[in-house]
Amino acid sequence: MAFSVEEIRETTRRITEPWQNKKGGLIPILQAVQGKLGYLPQEALETISRELKIPPSEIFGVATFYAQFHLKPRGRHVIRVCRGTACHVRGSLKILEKVKDIAGVGENETTEDLRYTIEPVACIGACGLAPVMMVDTQTFGRLVPDMVKGILDKFE
């Protein structure tokens, strides 16, 4: 869902308002804004800066330091392909290549229709199921490239 610049600013102002003149609100504000908008657009960061009187560079620094924050729109479904040692040895690179081929985008990119975002990760923590990928919160293991399309088709 796309938001207008005014909707972004108004949403951000409403979220920021209870935190004015209080310390320690930046991360909860960023979380709430991203929760509403799906990511942290530039207009939201500028509004937070103005409302809380915090330099834009400080807000940008926090937003880019933590992996939980995203400055670009993300897909409705996030595909994480494990690149840990066990997965790598068992062929996760072929799984990742198949995901990229089906989605038509590269690593850390989002499809134009905002259906998928592809994120290779260091480890999912399911080494016994290697190679593993996750789509949103669902884990799929013991994968071979031919299984990928059937899995992704479930997330239309």
N, C-alpha and C positions, 0 to 999 in steps of 0.2 A: 504494500500500500504506500503510495507516495503522498507526502505531506507538503503543503505550501510553506513558503518561508514564514508567513505570519502564523500558521498553525504550529510550526516548530518553535517559534519564539514564544507564543502564548503558552504552549504546553510546558516549555522549559521555565517560564516565569512562574507558573502555578506550582511546579515542583520545587523551585528554588525559594519561593516566598517564606515558608516556615523556617528556613535555615538562615535567614538574614540575621546578622549580628550574633551568630553562634559559630563556634569553632568545630572543626571535625566533620563538616557536612559534605565535603567535596565528593568523596567516594560514594556515599549513599545517593547523592544527587545524580552523579554520572550513571549509577546503576538504575535509578528510577527513570531517567531520561531515556536511556537505552532500552529499558523495558517497555516504555511507551512507543518509542519511535523505531525500535529495531536496531539502531546504531546511533552514533554520536555525530550528527551533521555539524559542519562548521558554524552554522547559525546558532545552534544550541550551545556550543562552546563559547561563542562570543556573548551570548545572553547570560550564561553563568558568570563569565568574567565581569560583565557590567553589573549584574545584580549583586554579586558577592564582593565586588571590588578586589578581585584577585587578578593578577596579571595573566593575560592569555597564555603566555609561555609556561606558566606554572600548571595551568589546567591541561594544556596540550601534553606537558611532560608526564602528568599523572595518567592521562588517557592513553598514552603510547607506552608507558612502562608496564602496565598490567595487561596480560593477555586476554582478560575477560572483556576488555573494551574494544569496540570496532568503529573505525572512522568512515567506513564505506558500508553501503547496504549489503546485507547477507541474504543468502538463499533461505527459502522456507525449510529446506532440509540441508543439514550440514553433514557432509561425508568426511569421516576421519579414517585415514588409512594408516595403520601402524607401520613404522619404519624401524622398530626395535630389532635387536640382533636375531632373536628367534624368528620373527616374522620375515626379516630380510633373507635369512638363510632358506626359509621355506617359500620364497617367491613373492613377497609383498610388492616388489617393484613391478612385477607383471600385473598385479591386481590394481595398483595405482595407475599404471598406463592404461588399463582397460577402463577404469573410472573416468580418466581424463578424455579418452577417446569417445566414450558414450556421452559425456556431458558437453564435450566440445570446448572445454576451458582447461587452463593449466592449474598448477598447484597454487593455493591461496588466492584463487579467483572465484568469481561468482558468475553463473550463467546469466545471460542478458534478460531472460524471463524471470529471474530471481527464484528459480526452482531449486538450484543446488549451489552450495559453496563447498569447495574441496580443500581440506586441510590435512596434509600429512602431519602425523604426530610422532614424537619420539618413542612413546610406549603407551599402549592402551591398558596393559596389565593383565592380559589374557594369553600369556605365552604358550600355555598348553593347547590353545586353539589355533595357533599360528598357521598361516597368515590370517590376520584379523582386520576387519573394518567395522566402523560404526556408522549408522545413519541415524542422526539425532541421538536417541538414548538406546537404540537397539544395536546389539553386538552380533556380528556374523563371523563365524570362524571356520577354520579348515577350508579356506576358499581356494578355488581355482578360477582363472579368468572367465571361463564360460558361465560361472554362477552370477557374475556381477550384474548383467543386464536384468535377469529375473528379479534380483533383489531390488534394484533401483526402480523397476517398473511398479513395485508395490507402493512407491512414494510419489505417485502422480498428483 
